[in-house]
Amino acid sequence: MGQFNLAMTRGPILTSGFIQGFGTGLLFAPMSTLAYATLDQIHRVEGTTVSTMVRSLGSSVGISVVQAMVLRNAAAAHSELGGHMDPSNPLIGSLLPKLMDMGSPTGLTVLNGEVTRQAAMIGYVNIFSWMALATCVLFPLILWLRPAQPVTGALPEAHGE
C-alpha cells in the first residue's frame, strides 16, 4: 500500500483488501485461542468481554491516530506542494493546463483541488510505509512468545437433579 498512486486502477486496492482480510482471519482466531488457553473456564465469559472491549478500544484509538497522522502528513505535503506554485514563474504557467490558470479564481480553485488530491495521496503513502516499517520492526517480538501452560486446577463439578 506504500506504493499506491493516483493513476492506479482498483486492482491494488482489492488485492490489499483481500490480503488484509485473510490475514486478520489468520491472526485473531489463534490469538483468541492463546488468550483463553490458560484462563480457567469459569472466567472465560469475563475474559471474552474484556478481550473484546480492549480490541475494540485499541482499534478505535489506532484508527484515530493513523487518521490524524494522515491528515498531518497531507497538510504538510499540501504546504510543500503549494509553496512551489509561484504565479510569477513562467515555467509553471506554461506547464499547467489552461483550466488551472493562476490568474483566475476558478483556475486557483482547480489547482488547489489538484494539489489537495496529490497531498492526500502523499499522506496516505507515507503512513502506509511507516506502518509497514513498524510491523517489520515489531515482528521479531514473536520470538519471545512461549507456549501456554495448561490449566492444572480441576474444573468444578456440575450438579444436576
Secondary structure, 3 states (H helix, E strand, C coil): CCCCCCCCCCHHHHHHHHHHHHHHHHHHHHHHHHHHHCCCHHHHHHHHHHHHHHHHHHHHHHHHHHHHHHHHHHHHHHHHHHHCCCCCCHHHHHHCCHHHCCCCHHHHHHHHHHHHHHHHHHHHHHHHHHHHHHHHHHHHHHHHCCCCCCCCCCCCCCCCC
